[in-house]
Amino acid sequence: MASLLIFESIVIASLGVWLIVLTATADTVEIPPLLGELVFIVLGSGGLFAAAVGYRRGKYFGRAPALLANLIAIGVSKYQFSAGLYIVALPLFILGAVTAVAVIRAIPESSS
């Protein structure tokens, strides 16, 4: 479970690096939207990484955010499917669905 969340965190951080490279090579740049996207990339990647660390330590505080992030990813893949971006949509859907199911199935052990 934690490995999937770490993988997702790395993928999101990689998208941030890709966005920075695209910005550096672009002719024109709109700074406010770029900064907003970068903030959300940092928050999303950091949040998934924090949830993964929690899972590794036996804490389950990251279940709800991890599930929400993956349900959002499944929704995003729907729009990518409708746009014909199957090469992006299918891996995103599979990763989101597998991780969402893993999050739901990760039931904390009782501490009694």
Secondary structure in CASP SS format (residue, H / E / C, confidence):
PFRMAT SS
TARGET T0000
AUTHOR 0000-0000-0000
METHOD secondary structure of the structure
MODEL  1
M C 1.00
A H 1.00
S H 1.00
L H 1.00
L H 1.00
I H 1.00
F H 1.00
E H 1.00
S H 1.00
I H 1.00
V H 1.00
I H 1.00
A H 1.00
S H 1.00
L H 1.00
G H 1.00
V H 1.00
W H 1.00
L H 1.00
I H 1.00
V H 1.00
L H 1.00
T H 1.00
A H 1.00
T H 1.00
A C 1.00
D C 1.00
T C 1.00
V C 1.00
E C 1.00
I H 1.00
P H 1.00
P H 1.00
L H 1.00
L H 1.00
G H 1.00
E H 1.00
L H 1.00
V H 1.00
F H 1.00
I H 1.00
V H 1.00
L H 1.00
G H 1.00
S H 1.00
G H 1.00
G H 1.00
L H 1.00
F H 1.00
A H 1.00
A H 1.00
A H 1.00
V H 1.00
G H 1.00
Y H 1.00
R H 1.00
R C 1.00
G C 1.00
K C 1.00
Y C 1.00
F C 1.00
G C 1.00
R H 1.00
A H 1.00
P H 1.00
A H 1.00
L H 1.00
L H 1.00
A H 1.00
N H 1.00
L H 1.00
I H 1.00
A H 1.00
I H 1.00
G H 1.00
V H 1.00
S H 1.00
K H 1.00
Y H 1.00
Q H 1.00
F H 1.00
S H 1.00
A C 1.00
G C 1.00
L C 1.00
Y H 1.00
I H 1.00
V H 1.00
A H 1.00
L H 1.00
P H 1.00
L H 1.00
F H 1.00
I H 1.00
L H 1.00
G H 1.00
A H 1.00
V H 1.00
T H 1.00
A H 1.00
V H 1.00
A H 1.00
V H 1.00
I H 1.00
R H 1.00
A C 1.00
I C 1.00
P C 1.00
E C 1.00
S C 1.00
S C 1.00
S C 1.00
END
